Amino acid sequence: MTDSKALALEFLATLQRQDFDAWREQLTEDATWTMMAPSIDPPALEGRDAIVGFFRAGDQVFVEGGPEMTIGRVVAEGDHVAIEASGTGPLHNGKTYDNRYHFAIDLREGRVAAVREYMDSHHVVVTMPPAPTP
């Protein structure tokens, strides 16, 4: 049996390192990433290429490519992992991003099949420019 908690944490750590080639391999081909906030555009990314393309473009928004993530509570049951986290970082527009997250991650055959990301969407809207296009 795989350790779902370790897989999910390694998935986020690989994103933090911006090792997008390795990160791509941690996703199923049909993976989805849904931002659970109506004010976020696009709200859902479908397929690992779309997900990786979106996050790879983070260097267009963040000074250092993405927020520095701090992991809080992690709970796992079977192939489902819940992670509380925070992320902070300077933006190219001069503002500072400082958000809180809840990631609901579903695994399938040792890879990430779905992520539902809950965050303070108002903070995203007032601090960030429009999302980069993959």
C-alpha positions in Angstrom: 0.0 0.0 0.0 1.3 3.4 -0.9 1.7 6.2 1.7 -0.9 8.7 0.4 0.2 11.4 2.9 3.9 11.1 1.7 2.8 11.2 -1.9 0.7 14.3 -1.5 3.4 16.1 0.5 6.1 15.2 -2.1 3.7 16.5 -4.8 3.5 19.9 -3.2 7.3 19.9 -2.4 8.1 19.2 -6.1 5.8 22.1 -7.1 7.6 24.3 -4.5 11.0 23.4 -6.1 9.5 24.2 -9.5 10.7 20.9 -10.8 8.0 20.8 -13.4 9.3 17.8 -15.3 9.1 15.7 -12.2 5.9 17.3 -11.1 4.2 16.4 -14.4 5.1 12.7 -13.8 3.3 12.9 -10.4 0.0 13.7 -12.1 -2.3 11.3 -13.9 -2.7 12.2 -17.6 -6.4 13.1 -16.9 -5.7 15.0 -13.7 -7.8 18.0 -12.7 -7.1 21.0 -10.5 -10.1 23.0 -9.5 -9.9 26.3 -7.6 -12.9 26.3 -5.5 -13.7 30.0 -5.8 -16.0 31.6 -8.4 -13.9 34.7 -8.7 -10.8 32.7 -9.9 -10.3 32.4 -13.7 -9.9 29.8 -14.9 -11.6 27.9 -12.1 -10.6 24.4 -13.4 -7.6 23.0 -15.2 -8.1 19.7 -17.0 -5.2 17.4 -17.9 -1.7 17.4 -16.6 -0.4 19.5 -19.5 -2.8 22.3 -18.7 -2.0 22.1 -15.0 1.7 22.1 -15.5 1.5 25.0 -18.0 -0.5 27.1 -15.6 1.9 26.7 -12.7 5.0 26.9 -14.9 3.8 30.4 -15.9 3.9 31.5 -12.2 7.2 33.3 -12.8 5.2 35.9 -14.7 3.3 36.8 -11.5 5.6 35.9 -8.6 9.1 37.3 -8.3 10.5 33.9 -7.4 8.2 31.8 -9.5 5.6 31.0 -6.8 4.7 31.4 -3.1 6.8 29.9 -0.3 4.5 27.3 1.0 4.2 26.3 4.7 2.4 23.0 5.4 0.1 22.8 8.4 -2.2 19.9 9.2 -2.3 16.8 7.0 -4.9 14.1 7.2 -5.1 11.1 5.0 -7.7 8.3 4.5 -7.0 5.8 1.7 -6.3 7.7 -1.5 -7.7 11.0 -0.2 -5.4 13.6 1.5 -6.4 16.9 3.1 -3.7 19.5 3.6 -3.9 22.9 5.3 -1.2 25.3 4.1 -0.2 28.9 3.7 1.7 30.6 0.9 3.5 33.9 0.8 5.7 35.7 -1.7 6.5 38.9 -3.5 4.7 39.7 -6.8 6.0 41.5 -9.8 3.3 44.2 -9.3 5.0 45.2 -6.0 2.3 43.6 -3.7 2.9 40.7 -1.3 0.8 37.5 -1.7 -0.2 36.0 1.6 -2.9 33.3 1.4 -4.2 30.3 3.3 -5.2 27.1 1.5 -6.9 23.8 2.0 -6.0 21.2 -0.6 -8.2 18.2 -1.1 -6.1 15.7 -3.1 -7.3 12.5 -4.7 -4.7 9.9 -5.6 -5.0 7.1 -8.2 -2.3 4.4 -8.6 0.3 6.4 -6.8 -0.3 9.7 -8.7 -2.4 12.8 -8.2 -5.7 12.5 -10.1 -7.5 15.6 -8.7 -6.8 18.6 -6.6 -9.5 20.9 -5.2 -7.9 24.1 -3.9 -9.8 26.3 -1.4 -8.3 29.7 -0.7 -9.1 33.3 0.1 -10.2 34.3 -3.4 -10.7 37.9 -2.5 -7.1 38.2 -1.6 -6.1 36.7 -5.0 -8.3 39.2 -6.8 -7.0 42.3 -4.9 -3.3 41.3 -4.9 -2.6 39.5 -8.2 -2.9 40.5 -11.8 -5.1 38.3 -14.0 -4.0 34.6 -14.1 -1.3 33.8 -16.7 -2.4 32.0 -19.8 -0.7 28.6 -20.2 
